[in-house]
Amino acid sequence: MGIKVQRPRCFFDIGISNVLVGRVVVELFADICPKTCENFRCLCTGEKGIGKGTQKPLHYKGCLFHRVVKDFMIQGGDFSEGNGRGGESIYGGFFEDESFAVKHNKEYLLSMANRGKDTNGSQFFITTKPSPHLDGVHVVFGHVISGQEVVQTMENQKTDHNSKPYAEVKVLNCGELVPKSKAKKDAKKKERASSSSSRSSSDSKSSSESSSDSEESEKESKKRKKKAKKLKKKQKKKEKERSEAESAEEKEQEELVTSTVRPEEIPPIPENRFLMRRSPQTVQNTGITYNSQSYHRRLVMTRSGRKIKGRGPRRYRTPSRSRSRSRDRFRRSETPPHWRQEMQRQRMRAVTGDHLNKI
């Protein structure tokens, strides 16, 4: 029987809106499509550097899944444009279709996306339902072996009319998984057993050389102690440097926080008096004294001798009280001259009218 060759495995750490959802692990059919699988593996690891046509890193890390069709597939791999129009293979541009031996007869198959015959680049898709109409058109080169629930969550994302998900479905990290073979494990076990047996045989044979071995062991122990002391000293120095750096940072922060303004220089906070009535300003003592009694007495009587009633300042001056005014105090007011003339005219008319009636 021939030795079973281990197929290469790659992984995607999927994030939705920059939140890690889970890991998808795929197994590549390198025995059926070696060129296609090598292209995919190198794009997962990013070991080929920058692309010739796109001038961008040949790496799936940070790549979007730009197309999600429910009950059909999810598509990604456009590391240059992110919309399905870009991408490039590690061979430069496109490469030819390799094999259509594997059919799209089940879900979670890994297949190459293309624009027609022999136009394979970096874009791929994962089927979520059997799709026999894709047979002979797209090359199947792998399948999902773990993380099917992550693929389902990606498939259930809401999309627009162009099947682009509203949330950003991205490859946060990717790479190759290298499994440890059983042969290597068995070889390591044999090496350990042989080394232990050789040690026991050498101990039995070298009983005569025990003194020399003991001296060498003492020297080795001394060397180990010296090395341990040196390591301890180095660690102490590093700790001191860290503590000094932290203290310096704290001092800088304190200097930044503390202010140099004196408390006397800070102005007082004004009071909120927008709802209070304005109180009259206090009159400063200028040394001049006023007699309030004399002030009130002076305001009670006018110059003409009349009493002032009411409050507030005086608006009109009363005429001085003369002798003529005092005599006519209890008489009627004088009629104006124009009024007298008019009354005389009326009297004359009345008299002339009576004479005419008598004649």
C-alpha positions, 0 to 999 in steps of 0.5 A: 500500500502506498503512503497517504499524502496529506492534503494542504489546509488553510484557514480564514478568521472571518469578521463581520463589522470588525467583530470576530465570528469564527474560523473556517478551515478548508482542505485543498485538492492538491492531488487533483488541481495542484496549480489552482491549490498552490495559487490559493495557498500562497494567497492565504500565506501572502508569501509571494509579495506584490502582484505585477498587475495590481501592485498590491500585496498578494494576500487575502488578509483584509479581503471582503466577501463582496457577494452573498447569495442565499441558498447559492454561494458566498464570493470573495477574494478580490484583494485589489478592488473589493467589488468583484472586478479586481484580483490577480493570481500569483502567476501574474494575471489569469491562468487556465482552467485545470480540471473539472473532475470534481462536481458541484454536487454538495454544499461547502465546496470551494470553487474558482470564480472566473469571467469565462474560460481560462480566466482564473485569478484570485476570486473564489466562492463557497457553495451553500447548496448543490449547484450542478449548473456550474459543472464544467464552468468553474474548477472545484479545488477544495471543501470546508472541513470545519466552520460550516456555522460561520459560513451559514452566518455569512450567508444569512447577512442582509444584502442590497439589490447587487447582493452586496452585504450591508455589514462588512464581511471581511477576512481578518486573518488567514494562513496555512495549517501544517499538521504534525505527521504520525511518522515524525512523532514515532521518530521522536519517540524512538530518538528519546528511547535510544538516547535513554538506552545509550545514556544507561550503557555509557554510565555502565561502561564509564564507571572508571571515568566517574571522577573526570565526569564529576569534575566536568559536571561541577564545572557545568553547574558553576557555569549554570549558576553564573549564567543564572546570576547574570540573567537575574542582574539583567532582569533587575536592571530592566525592572529598574529602567521600567520603574524609572521610565514610569516615574518619569512619565508620572512626573511629566503628567503631574507637570502637565496637570498642575497649573502655575496660576496663583489663587489670588489672580483668579477673578471671583465668580459673578453672581446670577442676578438676572431675576433680581431687581436692581438695588440702588447704588450706595452713595459714598460719604463725601463729607457733606451732611444733609439735614433731612428735616430741613429738606422735608420742611422746605418741600412742604410749602411752595414759594407762594405759600401753598401746601404741596400734596402728593409724592414725587418731584414738582413739575410746575412752579406756582406764581408768587402771591402778590397783593393784587392776587390776594385781593382777587382771591375770592372773585371770579377769574378775569375774562380775556379781552377777545371774549369781552369784545365779542360779548359787547358786540352781542349786546349792541346787536340785541339793543339795536334789534329791540329799537327796530321792533318798537318802531 
